Amino acid sequence: SSSSSSSSSSTTSSSSSSWADGIFPFNFFQEFTRRVESTIRQSADNDHDPPPATPLLPPPPPPPPPPPSAQRLFVRSACFARGGFVYGPSPSHDYGDNDLRMLLLCRAALKIPEHVLFPSQSSSSTSLLPPAKQHLLHEPVVIMLNDFHAAPIALLLRFGDRGDDECASVPRGSQALSQLSPTLALLMHNAAHRGSFHIARMESWGIRDVRGAIMAMTRMEEEEKQERGEQQSEQQNPLPSSSSPPVAPPRRLQWLLGAASLSDAMFTVSPTYAKEVTTNDPSLLQGRNNLVGIVNGISPTVWNPSQDTALHMHGGEYDISSVDEGKQRHKASIWHDLFVAPSSSPPPLFAFVGRLDVQKGVDVLVDVINDLLDAEMASCDDPHHIMPHDVPSFAVVVLGTGDASIAASLRRLVSRSRKSRWIHVAFRDEFDESLARRLYAAADFTLVPSRWEPCGIVQMLAMRYGSLPVVANTGGLVDTVPRNVGIFCRAPSLGEHFFTYLSSGGGCEGYRYRAYASSTSSWFDGVFGGSPSVRRGDASSLWLSMRTALAMDERELRDRRQRAMTTDVSWDYSAAAWESHLAKTASSAASSAGVVAGVRGT
């Protein structure tokens, strides 16, 4: 927009010299920022559906000082400081220039070697590395690319950056970085999100070898080839040379695919998810079997019910010795704040905390409760009638934002549940960390019915507060929840890996998946779009797991809670695993130590 365009250049010129609190002089970045943001403004002006004008956010507070062994550089730009959500004005709509916003981050990272290798010839005379660390130039360099946001670094390094040609006398950007012979490591937090952009956007990316980049970012499935009339053998129709233009190029390019094809090492966030991607998504890994999974962790100090200030005013802190009494106090507090009907003895409480997204399976939870409410209302009008199959009374709280249609279905569910004597539902369409902490403290069970889950954090937080996870049998949930703590559910889609994100524009058209049918002991493929048979199987499986949880006696609940609260979910093991694997990655250059640079978007 014109308003943000005018603010863009002023923000850049006034703030570029003070970035990173003087750790790294960014004067050299002024001209580059002007050039890239000029492209962003032109793109917004020419876009048929430009993002709405939104006021710039105030500058963020300065980050905490980094540890002595690491330097953190922050890229500040007007194109990052927008209202609304991170990627668009709403969760279901992207900004039209997201690709250029991410390219700005990546090109900033590519500029760093100019100051490492050529400080006297660049626009500033100060080297990023002090004399005491100059020896690092002779150590192997590992660049960690986080998801598709950082994928352009791999593409620009491999296929060239036209922007570097403007200053041919001094190695710039990707040219300078190439002289360090970096090892590229790709970390995929969620392989379903590929960074899919229309091929028409590629002209503004500045990649020199367009043909090579297109080939790296496309891996057509057989059915896609048939749709485009390209079903021929490679012998009959060999690929053109890298210098010739592609024939009938695909409409969309996937950044993550390009980074995967160019990376020397690949990581993801749990061992089970690594196996799922390797087994179910061979096109992404291109036949390689070197995907390493390392689980995430949390801070046991930050997430500690005995020291949590968010609990202080709502039932008080508790520890493993007083978890049963503490949960009763917090459940009474949550009931008073979120539910309409009074109760002196609240029923068992399930909590769902997370994004309202098809991945997270919250729509399946809606199906479960709707089925139970239908059964209750259709059974009989006798006020003393017991629910079908002796369904016990329980309550559910959902806290999260995301898909508008899922949020609407939850609001309808809350309205329906007010007529029920057995099932109570509350919904908060927001994310409030203080309320989330209270829910973990109050809930007997935390629901994580994800269709796929690379790692997940909610289940770890829940265990710290003695809330037993009811989880799908998938990904990082398998690796982080002990079997004698959580309750696992299996279903036609819950607990199996949905591996392809089908995107058009910014929205989601569906997820192609490979699922296991336990009834026939066979695998089947499909596209998730709300198939009645699949959804019915999901709802039945989740309800069976919830029934299993509700049937636990006090002794079993107490034992599981204590095991949950003593489960090690810290970063200790994972940090050691990262150090080991990065040392192995760096050892390809005959050294076990090196410079590790991580590039990550918001």
ROROKOL-210821 format. One record per residue (C-alpha): residue in three letters; x, y, z. Coordinates in nm, 3 decimals. Example, Ala and Ser with C-alpha at 12.3 -4.5 7.8 and 13.67 -1.06 7.14 Angstrom:
! ROROKOL-210821
aa/east/north/up
ala/1.230/-0.450/0.780
ser/1.367/-0.106/0.714
! end
This chain:
! ROROKOL-210821
aa/east/north/up
ser/0.000/0.000/0.000
ser/0.110/0.357/-0.055
ser/0.098/0.441/0.314
ser/0.321/0.153/0.412
ser/0.547/0.223/0.114
ser/0.626/0.570/0.230
ser/0.691/0.448/0.580
ser/0.908/0.168/0.452
ser/1.199/0.373/0.326
ser/1.200/0.602/0.628
thr/1.199/0.310/0.867
thr/1.487/0.149/0.684
ser/1.708/0.454/0.667
ser/1.654/0.552/1.029
ser/1.706/0.215/1.188
ser/1.955/0.025/0.975
ser/2.265/0.152/1.154
ser/2.142/0.049/1.498
trp/2.032/-0.306/1.428
ala/2.155/-0.577/1.663
asp/2.260/-0.312/1.918
gly/2.591/-0.245/1.748
ile/2.699/-0.609/1.728
phe/2.691/-0.595/1.350
pro/2.701/-0.273/1.142
phe/2.419/-0.294/0.887
asn/2.507/0.017/0.683
phe/2.582/-0.205/0.386
phe/2.223/-0.327/0.395
gln/2.061/0.011/0.322
glu/2.092/-0.010/-0.055
phe/1.983/-0.371/-0.066
thr/1.682/-0.299/0.157
arg/1.583/-0.010/-0.066
arg/1.601/-0.233/-0.374
val/1.405/-0.526/-0.226
glu/1.138/-0.313/-0.062
ser/1.095/-0.123/-0.388
thr/1.016/-0.460/-0.547
ile/0.774/-0.534/-0.264
arg/0.593/-0.204/-0.320
gln/0.570/-0.264/-0.694
ser/0.435/-0.613/-0.630
ala/0.168/-0.478/-0.396
asp/0.068/-0.210/-0.649
asn/0.039/-0.464/-0.931
asp/-0.131/-0.738/-0.730
his/-0.497/-0.794/-0.815
asp/-0.571/-0.853/-0.450
pro/-0.319/-0.641/-0.254
pro/-0.303/-0.674/0.122
pro/-0.506/-0.412/0.309
ala/-0.335/-0.105/0.446
thr/-0.252/-0.159/0.810
pro/-0.070/0.068/1.052
leu/0.288/-0.015/1.136
leu/0.341/-0.176/1.473
pro/0.566/-0.002/1.725
pro/0.926/-0.124/1.731
pro/0.963/-0.443/1.935
pro/1.151/-0.425/2.266
pro/1.521/-0.506/2.242
pro/1.592/-0.881/2.266
pro/1.770/-1.019/2.572
pro/2.148/-1.036/2.540
pro/2.266/-1.358/2.373
pro/2.505/-1.602/2.541
pro/2.873/-1.528/2.481
ser/2.910/-1.812/2.230
ala/2.633/-1.692/1.996
gln/2.549/-1.376/1.807
arg/2.191/-1.309/1.707
leu/2.111/-1.070/1.426
phe/1.761/-0.934/1.376
val/1.636/-0.802/1.044
arg/1.411/-0.502/1.092
ser/1.192/-0.388/0.804
ala/0.858/-0.219/0.754
cys/0.736/-0.521/0.558
phe/0.759/-0.731/0.876
ala/0.583/-0.476/1.099
arg/0.222/-0.519/0.994
gly/-0.100/-0.551/1.183
gly/-0.316/-0.860/1.166
phe/-0.146/-1.198/1.181
val/0.209/-1.300/1.093
tyr/0.140/-1.428/0.742
gly/-0.174/-1.239/0.649
pro/-0.462/-1.019/0.759
ser/-0.639/-1.333/0.887
pro/-0.536/-1.695/0.956
ser/-0.687/-1.811/0.627
his/-0.554/-1.534/0.400
asp/-0.189/-1.468/0.313
tyr/-0.025/-1.140/0.225
gly/0.041/-1.121/-0.148
asp/0.412/-1.054/-0.099
asn/0.504/-1.319/0.159
asp/0.765/-1.462/-0.076
leu/0.946/-1.130/-0.093
arg/0.924/-1.081/0.281
met/1.101/-1.414/0.333
leu/1.353/-1.336/0.060
leu/1.441/-1.019/0.251
leu/1.532/-1.229/0.555
cys/1.735/-1.472/0.344
arg/1.927/-1.204/0.154
ala/2.014/-1.038/0.483
ala/2.173/-1.367/0.591
leu/2.357/-1.393/0.260
lys/2.508/-1.049/0.318
ile/2.694/-1.155/0.633
pro/2.996/-1.317/0.458
glu/3.076/-0.985/0.290
his/3.182/-0.860/0.632
val/3.347/-1.188/0.728
leu/3.565/-1.222/0.419
phe/3.591/-0.872/0.274
pro/3.544/-0.619/0.555
ser/3.774/-0.357/0.402
gln/3.602/-0.362/0.061
ser/3.241/-0.369/0.180
ser/3.042/-0.062/0.279
ser/3.172/-0.085/0.636
ser/3.526/-0.145/0.757
thr/3.427/-0.354/1.058
ser/3.441/-0.732/1.043
leu/3.165/-0.938/1.197
leu/3.422/-1.165/1.359
pro/3.665/-1.016/1.615
pro/4.034/-1.107/1.576
ala/4.005/-1.374/1.846
lys/3.753/-1.562/1.631
gln/3.913/-1.521/1.288
his/4.022/-1.886/1.306
leu/3.658/-1.982/1.255
leu/3.699/-1.892/0.889
his/3.902/-2.211/0.855
glu/3.640/-2.426/1.026
pro/3.346/-2.586/0.847
val/3.037/-2.369/0.818
val/2.692/-2.521/0.867
ile/2.388/-2.317/0.770
met/2.065/-2.439/0.930
leu/1.762/-2.360/0.715
asn/1.439/-2.357/0.915
asp/1.144/-2.466/0.700
phe/1.054/-2.317/0.364
his/1.101/-1.963/0.498
ala/1.479/-2.001/0.468
ala/1.478/-2.220/0.155
pro/1.575/-1.934/-0.084
ile/1.924/-1.938/0.069
ala/1.982/-2.282/-0.081
leu/1.833/-2.175/-0.414
leu/2.039/-1.855/-0.437
leu/2.360/-2.037/-0.340
arg/2.309/-2.312/-0.597
phe/2.153/-2.121/-0.887
gly/2.296/-1.773/-0.839
asp/2.158/-1.435/-0.737
arg/2.113/-1.172/-1.008
gly/2.146/-0.905/-0.740
asp/2.510/-1.000/-0.687
asp/2.593/-0.908/-1.047
glu/2.556/-0.537/-0.972
cys/2.885/-0.534/-0.779
ala/3.103/-0.780/-0.965
ser/3.432/-0.637/-0.835
val/3.373/-0.763/-0.481
pro/3.212/-1.100/-0.401
arg/2.864/-1.025/-0.274
gly/2.594/-1.222/-0.098
ser/2.579/-1.577/-0.227
gln/2.918/-1.539/-0.402
ala/3.092/-1.452/-0.075
leu/2.914/-1.724/0.116
ser/3.007/-1.982/-0.147
gln/3.374/-1.918/-0.070
leu/3.313/-2.059/0.278
ser/3.194/-2.387/0.119
pro/2.901/-2.412/0.359
thr/2.718/-2.730/0.447
leu/2.341/-2.684/0.421
ala/2.119/-2.849/0.681
leu/1.741/-2.829/0.645
leu/1.521/-2.847/0.955
met/1.156/-2.923/0.876
his/0.924/-2.842/1.163
asn/0.621/-2.938/0.953
ala/0.675/-3.092/0.611
ala/0.312/-3.033/0.515
his/0.380/-2.662/0.465
arg/0.590/-2.642/0.151
gly/0.601/-2.270/0.069
ser/0.394/-2.299/-0.246
phe/0.405/-1.993/-0.474
his/0.280/-1.929/-0.826
ile/0.546/-1.953/-1.092
ala/0.464/-1.600/-1.207
arg/0.619/-1.473/-0.884
met/0.959/-1.617/-0.973
glu/1.068/-1.319/-1.183
ser/1.088/-1.104/-0.869
trp/1.303/-1.357/-0.677
gly/1.623/-1.271/-0.864
ile/1.742/-1.629/-0.924
arg/1.990/-1.647/-1.214
asp/1.942/-2.008/-1.333
val/1.563/-2.014/-1.362
arg/1.547/-2.355/-1.528
gly/1.754/-2.527/-1.261
ala/1.558/-2.367/-0.979
ile/1.226/-2.474/-1.128
met/1.344/-2.833/-1.156
ala/1.457/-2.828/-0.792
met/1.121/-2.695/-0.673
thr/0.897/-2.938/-0.861
arg/0.852/-3.313/-0.824
met/0.539/-3.405/-1.016
glu/0.336/-3.704/-0.911
glu/0.224/-3.946/-1.180
glu/-0.137/-3.829/-1.166
glu/-0.024/-3.468/-1.213
lys/0.176/-3.570/-1.520
gln/-0.131/-3.741/-1.662
glu/-0.345/-3.435/-1.607
arg/-0.094/-3.228/-1.804
gly/-0.048/-3.486/-2.078
glu/0.314/-3.558/-1.993
gln/0.291/-3.929/-1.922
gln/0.598/-4.042/-2.114
ser/0.901/-4.236/-2.014
glu/1.226/-4.057/-1.947
gln/1.382/-4.244/-2.239
gln/1.120/-4.110/-2.480
asn/1.117/-3.758/-2.336
pro/1.449/-3.676/-2.171
leu/1.474/-3.357/-1.971
pro/1.598/-3.052/-2.162
ser/1.938/-2.909/-2.082
ser/1.972/-2.667/-1.792
ser/2.010/-2.376/-2.034
ser/1.682/-2.436/-2.219
pro/1.348/-2.315/-2.084
pro/1.115/-2.573/-1.928
val/0.828/-2.709/-2.130
ala/0.482/-2.652/-1.981
pro/0.611/-2.558/-1.635
pro/0.394/-2.628/-1.333
arg/0.186/-2.344/-1.202
arg/0.320/-2.360/-0.845
leu/0.670/-2.400/-0.705
gln/0.753/-2.545/-0.364
trp/1.038/-2.383/-0.175
leu/1.072/-2.665/0.076
leu/1.116/-2.914/-0.206
gly/1.395/-2.703/-0.350
ala/1.576/-2.679/-0.017
ala/1.540/-3.056/0.040
ser/1.692/-3.133/-0.299
leu/1.993/-2.909/-0.229
ser/2.062/-2.979/0.140
asp/2.349/-3.193/0.263
ala/2.165/-3.299/0.580
met/1.800/-3.297/0.679
phe/1.641/-3.288/1.023
thr/1.295/-3.286/1.168
val/1.153/-3.264/1.518
ser/1.092/-3.624/1.623
pro/1.215/-3.973/1.526
thr/0.867/-4.109/1.452
tyr/0.780/-3.813/1.231
ala/1.108/-3.869/1.045
lys/1.001/-4.228/0.976
glu/0.656/-4.113/0.861
val/0.800/-3.861/0.616
thr/1.056/-4.111/0.488
thr/0.790/-4.379/0.434
asn/0.500/-4.171/0.308
asp/0.662/-3.880/0.125
pro/0.945/-4.015/-0.095
ser/0.904/-3.727/-0.342
leu/1.016/-3.479/-0.077
leu/1.325/-3.676/0.022
gln/1.390/-3.798/-0.335
gly/1.474/-4.148/-0.222
arg/1.722/-4.044/0.047
asn/1.702/-4.209/0.387
asn/1.900/-3.959/0.593
leu/1.624/-3.764/0.768
val/1.712/-3.734/1.139
gly/1.443/-3.668/1.400
ile/1.522/-3.494/1.731
val/1.235/-3.407/1.963
asn/1.180/-3.057/2.095
gly/1.177/-2.976/2.463
ile/1.044/-2.722/2.711
ser/1.186/-2.541/3.011
pro/1.093/-2.725/3.333
thr/1.158/-2.401/3.521
val/0.926/-2.185/3.312
trp/0.656/-2.453/3.313
asn/0.640/-2.552/3.678
pro/0.306/-2.564/3.865
ser/0.481/-2.513/4.198
gln/0.623/-2.177/4.083
asp/0.366/-2.060/3.827
thr/0.249/-1.707/3.906
ala/-0.051/-1.752/3.672
leu/-0.190/-2.005/3.921
his/-0.135/-1.793/4.229
met/-0.465/-1.601/4.213
his/-0.672/-1.895/4.089
gly/-0.634/-2.186/4.326
gly/-0.267/-2.154/4.410
glu/0.046/-2.343/4.311
tyr/0.087/-2.717/4.367
asp/0.349/-2.987/4.323
ile/0.357/-3.360/4.268
ser/0.262/-3.431/4.628
ser/-0.050/-3.211/4.613
val/-0.153/-3.248/4.249
asp/-0.491/-3.411/4.324
glu/-0.600/-3.136/4.562
gly/-0.454/-2.866/4.338
lys/-0.648/-2.986/4.036
gln/-0.975/-2.979/4.228
arg/-0.916/-2.618/4.330
his/-0.827/-2.507/3.979
lys/-1.114/-2.701/3.824
ala/-1.357/-2.518/4.053
ser/-1.199/-2.187/3.949
ile/-1.223/-2.266/3.575
trp/-1.581/-2.383/3.615
his/-1.675/-2.059/3.788
asp/-1.515/-1.847/3.514
leu/-1.610/-2.034/3.196
phe/-1.928/-2.233/3.252
val/-2.283/-2.108/3.294
ala/-2.433/-2.388/3.503
pro/-2.331/-2.383/3.872
ser/-2.174/-2.695/4.017
ser/-2.045/-2.776/4.362
ser/-1.859/-3.079/4.223
pro/-1.742/-3.022/3.862
pro/-1.720/-3.335/3.644
pro/-1.399/-3.462/3.479
leu/-1.250/-3.193/3.258
phe/-1.093/-3.228/2.911
ala/-0.895/-2.935/2.768
phe/-0.792/-2.858/2.412
val/-0.530/-2.583/2.373
gly/-0.399/-2.506/2.026
arg/-0.470/-2.389/1.674
leu/-0.815/-2.447/1.528
asp/-0.689/-2.637/1.228
val/-0.770/-2.960/1.047
gln/-0.424/-3.088/1.139
lys/-0.503/-3.062/1.510
gly/-0.819/-3.272/1.485
val/-1.040/-3.030/1.679
asp/-1.313/-3.082/1.415
val/-1.319/-3.449/1.519
leu/-1.380/-3.342/1.879
val/-1.675/-3.135/1.754
asp/-1.812/-3.446/1.578
val/-1.779/-3.652/1.898
ile/-1.973/-3.407/2.113
asn/-2.237/-3.345/1.848
asp/-2.295/-3.721/1.824
leu/-2.333/-3.747/2.201
leu/-2.572/-3.452/2.215
asp/-2.778/-3.603/1.933
ala/-2.798/-3.931/2.123
glu/-2.900/-3.758/2.443
met/-3.174/-3.551/2.282
ala/-3.307/-3.843/2.077
ser/-3.313/-4.097/2.358
cys/-3.623/-3.994/2.551
asp/-3.779/-3.706/2.741
asp/-3.749/-3.876/3.078
pro/-3.549/-3.639/3.306
his/-3.414/-3.940/3.496
his/-3.299/-4.120/3.182
ile/-2.936/-4.228/3.180
met/-2.732/-4.136/2.872
pro/-2.700/-4.414/2.613
his/-2.433/-4.668/2.706
asp/-2.404/-4.508/3.050
val/-2.203/-4.210/2.924
pro/-2.058/-4.029/3.226
ser/-2.089/-3.655/3.262
phe/-1.783/-3.453/3.155
ala/-1.678/-3.104/3.050
val/-1.464/-2.978/2.762
val/-1.284/-2.644/2.729
val/-1.137/-2.536/2.394
leu/-0.888/-2.249/2.389
gly/-0.744/-2.135/2.056
thr/-0.780/-1.939/1.734
gly/-0.758/-2.030/1.369
asp/-1.002/-2.164/1.110
ala/-1.317/-1.948/1.113
ser/-1.546/-2.239/1.020
ile/-1.416/-2.452/1.308
ala/-1.460/-2.159/1.547
ala/-1.821/-2.117/1.427
ser/-1.892/-2.488/1.479
leu/-1.753/-2.462/1.835
arg/-1.978/-2.167/1.913
arg/-2.278/-2.365/1.792
leu/-2.162/-2.656/2.005
val/-2.148/-2.438/2.315
ser/-2.505/-2.323/2.249
arg/-2.628/-2.681/2.205
ser/-2.450/-2.808/2.515
arg/-2.636/-2.563/2.740
lys/-2.943/-2.782/2.698
ser/-2.757/-3.095/2.807
arg/-2.753/-3.237/3.156
trp/-2.441/-3.442/3.093
ile/-2.204/-3.264/2.859
his/-2.067/-2.914/2.919
val/-1.867/-2.717/2.663
ala/-1.682/-2.384/2.686
phe/-1.489/-2.211/2.408
arg/-1.254/-1.913/2.406
asp/-1.167/-1.785/2.059
glu/-0.831/-1.641/2.163
phe/-0.494/-1.744/2.288
asp/-0.426/-1.644/2.645
glu/-0.113/-1.803/2.794
ser/-0.228/-1.734/3.150
leu/-0.559/-1.910/3.083
ala/-0.374/-2.194/2.909
arg/-0.164/-2.249/3.223
arg/-0.479/-2.253/3.434
leu/-0.635/-2.509/3.201
tyr/-0.334/-2.740/3.226
ala/-0.359/-2.711/3.604
ala/-0.734/-2.777/3.609
ala/-0.779/-3.039/3.337
asp/-0.781/-3.406/3.419
phe/-0.702/-3.476/3.053
thr/-0.559/-3.274/2.763
leu/-0.680/-3.364/2.415
val/-0.426/-3.379/2.130
pro/-0.615/-3.567/1.853
ser/-0.384/-3.449/1.576
arg/-0.407/-3.603/1.231
trp/-0.031/-3.561/1.220
glu/0.205/-3.401/1.468
pro/0.573/-3.349/1.388
cys/0.651/-3.301/1.756
gly/0.399/-3.101/1.957
ile/0.448/-2.903/2.274
val/0.101/-2.910/2.431
gln/0.134/-3.268/2.553
met/0.463/-3.185/2.729
leu/0.316/-2.881/2.900
ala/0.014/-3.084/3.007
met/0.229/-3.355/3.165
arg/0.423/-3.096/3.364
tyr/0.092/-2.995/3.525
gly/-0.033/-3.348/3.579
ser/-0.291/-3.340/3.299
leu/-0.293/-3.674/3.117
pro/-0.262/-3.644/2.737
val/-0.521/-3.815/2.518
val/-0.323/-3.827/2.195
ala/-0.324/-3.965/1.845
asn/-0.073/-4.237/1.771
thr/0.146/-4.025/1.547
gly/0.472/-3.835/1.515
gly/0.624/-3.667/1.817
leu/0.328/-3.767/2.033
val/0.458/-4.124/2.020
asp/0.809/-4.010/2.115
thr/0.720/-3.775/2.402
val/0.423/-3.937/2.580
pro/0.502/-4.257/2.773
arg/0.251/-4.537/2.724
asn/0.193/-4.562/3.098
val/0.101/-4.193/3.111
gly/-0.109/-4.103/2.807
ile/-0.410/-4.256/2.634
phe/-0.352/-4.324/2.263
cys/-0.617/-4.342/1.993
arg/-0.608/-4.488/1.643
ala/-0.842/-4.403/1.357
pro/-0.866/-4.394/0.975
ser/-0.688/-4.057/0.970
leu/-0.598/-3.979/1.332
gly/-0.255/-4.111/1.406
glu/-0.137/-4.146/1.048
his/0.077/-3.908/0.847
phe/-0.098/-3.660/0.617
phe/0.187/-3.573/0.392
thr/0.089/-3.332/0.115
tyr/-0.040/-2.982/0.170
leu/-0.264/-2.892/-0.125
ser/-0.263/-2.516/-0.154
ser/-0.417/-2.266/-0.392
gly/-0.341/-1.903/-0.321
gly/-0.310/-1.883/0.054
gly/-0.584/-2.126/0.149
cys/-0.588/-2.497/0.211
glu/-0.769/-2.723/-0.033
gly/-0.700/-3.038/0.164
tyr/-0.439/-3.287/0.270
arg/-0.341/-3.596/0.078
tyr/-0.272/-3.878/0.320
arg/-0.172/-4.240/0.351
ala/-0.364/-4.416/0.625
tyr/-0.372/-4.762/0.778
ala/-0.702/-4.951/0.799
ser/-0.675/-5.179/1.100
ser/-0.990/-5.368/1.002
thr/-0.831/-5.491/0.679
ser/-0.465/-5.457/0.781
ser/-0.390/-5.256/0.471
trp/-0.282/-4.908/0.366
phe/-0.497/-4.678/0.154
asp/-0.448/-4.334/-0.001
gly/-0.692/-4.048/-0.019
val/-0.750/-3.676/0.010
phe/-0.899/-3.545/0.331
gly/-1.201/-3.334/0.261
gly/-1.450/-3.451/0.517
ser/-1.536/-3.801/0.390
pro/-1.827/-3.922/0.609
ser/-1.680/-4.270/0.658
val/-1.338/-4.137/0.754
arg/-1.482/-3.872/0.987
arg/-1.708/-4.129/1.153
gly/-1.414/-4.357/1.219
asp/-1.213/-4.069/1.362
ala/-1.495/-3.967/1.597
ser/-1.549/-4.325/1.718
ser/-1.179/-4.370/1.790
leu/-1.147/-4.042/1.980
trp/-1.458/-4.113/2.186
leu/-1.329/-4.460/2.273
ser/-1.009/-4.302/2.405
met/-1.205/-4.045/2.603
arg/-1.418/-4.322/2.751
thr/-1.102/-4.508/2.849
ala/-0.979/-4.197/3.028
leu/-1.310/-4.142/3.207
ala/-1.314/-4.504/3.327
met/-0.987/-4.471/3.522
asp/-1.016/-4.501/3.899
glu/-0.854/-4.261/4.143
arg/-0.553/-4.480/4.204
glu/-0.469/-4.512/3.835
leu/-0.520/-4.141/3.783
arg/-0.286/-4.060/4.071
asp/-0.016/-4.298/3.947
arg/-0.032/-4.165/3.592
arg/-0.026/-3.804/3.709
gln/0.286/-3.862/3.913
arg/0.458/-4.037/3.624
ala/0.354/-3.751/3.394
met/0.498/-3.484/3.623
thr/0.831/-3.670/3.653
thr/0.870/-3.736/3.278
asp/1.179/-3.561/3.143
val/1.057/-3.317/2.877
ser/1.353/-3.079/2.907
trp/1.600/-2.986/2.633
asp/1.886/-3.176/2.799
tyr/1.873/-3.488/2.584
ser/1.775/-3.302/2.267
ala/2.049/-3.040/2.303
ala/2.310/-3.313/2.335
ala/2.163/-3.488/2.029
trp/2.178/-3.166/1.828
glu/2.541/-3.109/1.923
ser/2.628/-3.463/1.820
his/2.451/-3.451/1.483
leu/2.579/-3.106/1.394
ala/2.932/-3.222/1.476
lys/2.882/-3.516/1.240
thr/2.747/-3.281/0.973
ala/3.048/-3.055/1.013
ser/3.290/-3.350/1.014
ser/3.236/-3.388/0.641
ala/3.485/-3.102/0.618
ala/3.736/-3.286/0.843
ser/3.644/-3.108/1.164
ser/3.410/-3.167/1.455
ala/3.359/-2.797/1.524
gly/3.235/-2.521/1.306
val/3.032/-2.208/1.262
val/2.661/-2.281/1.280
ala/2.431/-2.015/1.141
gly/2.057/-2.060/1.172
val/1.806/-1.872/0.957
arg/1.447/-1.870/1.072
gly/1.139/-1.668/0.990
thr/0.880/-1.559/1.241
! end
